[in-house]
Amino acid sequence: MNLPKQGFQGKSSEMEKIKKHKSNKSNEYQISIISFFDILGFGEKVDKSKTPEVIKGILETLQYREKPDKDLAKLYGQSFINFSDTAIRITNILNDINKIRPYGLLFWELLDLIYIQFDLIREKNIFLRGSVTVDYIYHDKNLIFGPGLNRAYRLEKNIAIYPIIVIDPRIFYVLEKTPVLKKQNHKTEEEKVYIKDLVRESGDGVWFLDYLKAMYKEIDEPLDYGKFLNHHKKLIVEYAKKFKELDVIAHKYNWLARYHNEIVRSFGKRDFVEFGFSQKELLITKAEVKTYYEF
């Protein structure tokens, strides 16, 4: 499996040049990429857990997967905050190092988040929901606040009603209008091309991280991808089986079932041979999810 490169680990000469620069430290708001997300159904998991071990394991995995590499985080102005099942990742766009090489920041953050979703589904059977935006935020060792945090929170609570990580459309406008990045406009446009492979538009016009389709290109072995799709299906069916009637929670799993089936149907016969599963085996049926219906 090809693991994503944290930050920009390209040419060694460029890394040496970057290391000579110091990160910005200021008492002012910093315009940053802000990722805000939490675990779907975490409260219920806590209520039903007889001992803290299972919950502890989930949160430790969450922290491990979502915390940026310490050295690279320092270089690229990244920080991580965790409270219970809520995680916040911040990348200071105008960090001194990012002024040298600003393009690609958003792409790598989105790809990292896709891998986080993949790992938590595969290893801990949990789905995330959240948002990614660009706005002003303040963060030090003890405090975090700002309009960016407020916006990310509202997007997560009001727009990410399904188990998805929502992409705020204003990201692209802000990136284009940020003075340092505007000088690299052609790079910003190039980044958008790559980002298109990571995102998907839902039926209501909301863009979100298309982790199922993106992982098809990231996983080296088709058999491994087939196993992941099969696991994804079983997980949805398992969580949805307790719902006999449509309600707010069942609706979320219906959405996941539809998303899953759309991805499965996008592949051809040759793909399924390589996956080691037939299309029929990977599709979620109305018999398996009682509140989900397809004609």
N, C-alpha and C positions, 0 to 999 in steps of 0.2 A: 504494500500500500504506500502511495506517495504521501508523506506527511507534509502539511503546509509549512512554509518557512516563516518563522516568527519575524515580523518586521521586515528589514531588507538586508539579507545576508549575502548579497551579490559579490561584487569584486572586492578582494581583500584590500586593495589600495584605497578604495573609497571608504571602507570601514575604518582604516587607519586615519584617514582624513577626518572622518566624522568624530572619532574618539577624542580628537584634540579640542572639540567644542564642548562647552558646558551648557547644561540645560538652563532654560529660563526659570528664574524664581521671582515671583512677583506677588504683591498683595492685591493685584487686580484680577478681574474675571479673565479667564482664558477661553478663547473660542476652541472648542474641542469636539471630537467625535465621541458621542455618549451612547453606550449600549446598556440597556436596563432590562433585566429579565428575571423570571422566577419559575418555580416548578409548578406545573399544572396539578391541582388536587393535593397540594402539600399538606394543608390543614387536615384533610381527611386521613392522610397517611399517618400523621402524628397522633390523631385521635384513636386510630385503630391499632397503633403500635403498642404492644404490651411491655416492651423494653426499649431503651434508647438506642440499642445497637444498630438496628436497621436504618433509623433516621440518621444516626451519626455517620454511617457508611455512605449514605446518599449525599450528605452535606460535605463530607470529606472529598468525595469524588467531584462534586460541583466545584469546590474550592480549588482542587488540584487542576482540573481541566480548564477553568476559567481564569486562573491567575497567570498573567503574562510572565515570561521569562524575566528574572530579576535584572540581569545585566542589560538586556535589550529594552526592558521597560524604562530603565534609567536613561538610556540613550535617546529613546524616541518619545519621551514625555508621557509614558503610559502609567496608569495607576489602576488599582483594583480595590473595590470595597465590597464586603459581604456582610449581610445581616440576615440570620436565619436562612431562608431559601431565596432571598433576594440578592442579586449580584449586579454590580455597576462597574463597567469598564470605561475608562476615560483616556483619550489620546489627544494631547495638546497639539493642535495643528501648527501653531506658531512657535513651537519648541525650536531652539537654535538649529538643531540637527535637521529637523523637518523643513527648515527654510532652505537648507542645502539641497535636499532631495524630497520635495513635498508630495510628489505624485505616487500613487499606489497605496496611500494610507487607508483609504476606505476599502479598497479591494481586499487587502490583507486582513482587515478587521472583520469583514463579512465572511471571508473564507475561514477564519478562525472560529467564528460563531457557528458556521455550518459543521465544522468538525466537533465542536462542543455538543451540538444537538445530536450528531451521529453517535458520539461516544456515550452520551448519557442514555440514549435509547438502547443501544446495543449492550452496555454494561450494567445499567441500573434500571432499565425498563421505565424511564421517566421522560415525559415530554416537557418542553419549555415553551413559554410565551413571553413576548417582550417587544422591545422597540429599539431602533437605532436612529439617532438624530444628530444634528450639528447645531450647537448653540453655545452661549456663554455659561461657564460654570466655575466655581471656586472650590478647591480641595487642598487641604493640608492633612497633617497626621490626625487631627481631631475633628475637623469640620468639613462638611460638603454641602453646598447649596448653590442656588442660582436659577435663572430662568431656564437653562438647559435641562437641569434635573427635573424641574416642574414639567417641562414639555415631554420629556422622556416618560415620566410617570403617567401623565395623562394619556399619552399614546398607548402605553401598555395596558392601562385600565379600561380605556374607552374604545380603542380601535382594535387591539389584539384580543378580540373576544374568543378567538379560536387558538389552538396550540401552535401559534406561529410567532415569528419575530418580524414585526412590521418595519418596513423601511420608510422613513419620513421623506416625502418628495423634495422637501426644502433642502435636503442634503446637497443636491447638485447645484441649486441656485447659490447657496452659501459658499460652496467650494469655488464656483466660478467667480464670485464677487470678492473673495478674500484676496487682498492686494498681492501677497506673496505668491499665492497659487495662480492668480490671474496671469502672471508672467509665464506660467507653465501651462497655459490654456490648452495647447495641443496635447499635452500629457493628460490633462483632465479629461479631454474628449476620448483619448485612447483608453483611459481607465474605465470610462463608461461602457465601452465595447466589451471589456472583460467582465464587468459587473453584470451585464445583461445575462451572462451564463449562470449567474448565481441567484437571480431573483425571478419571481413569477407574479403575475397579476391575478388576483382573485376575481370572482364574478362581480364583486361590489367595487372594483376599481382600486383595491388596496394592494400595494406591492409588498411581498414578503420573501424571506429567504427560502429558496427552493432546494432544501437540503436533499430530498430524494433524488432529484435529477442531477444536482451538482455532484453528489457522491458517485454517480455512475461514471463520471470522468476521473474522479480521484482514486477510486479503488482499482488496483492493478488487475486483479483476477475476477473475471465475470462470475465465477462460482461464488466468490465471497460476496459480491453484490447481490446475487440471487438469494443467498442465505440471509442477507440483511433485509431484503424485501419480504422474505417469508417471516422473519422475526417481527418486522414492522406490522405485518398483517395480523399475526397471532396476538400481538400486544393490543392492537385496537379491538379485536374480537373479544379478548379476555376482559378488558376494561368495560366494554360496552354491553356485555352479556347480562349485567345486573339491571339494565334499563329495559323495561317492557313498554313504557310509554315515553313519548317525546317530552323532554323538559330541557332546562337550560344546559345542564351538564351533558345529557345525551346528545344534544345538538352539536356540542364540540366534537364528540366522537363520530357523529355523522359526517361532519366536515372533514375530519381526518380520513374517514373511509372513502369519501369522494375524491379527495386529493390523492390518496394511495391508488385508487382505481384509474384515475386519469394518467398517472405516471406509468402504471403497468400497461395500459392500453397504447401508450406511445411507442412501445417496442414491437419489433417484428419477430417473425417465427425463428429466424436464425439467432436472435438475441436470447430467446427462451431456451434454446438448445444449450447455449453457452452458460446460461444461468443455472441450469440443472433443474429447472421447474417449468411446468407449462403455464400458459397464461391463466388457464382455469384454476390451477392450484394457487396462484398468487392473487387472484381477484377476490375481493370481499363481497359476499352475496347478502341479499336481504334475509336469507334464512339464518345467517351467522350474526347479523346485527339487526335486531328486531325493529328498531326505530328508524332504520335506513331503508329506503325503497328506491329501486331502479326499475324502470319499465323495460 
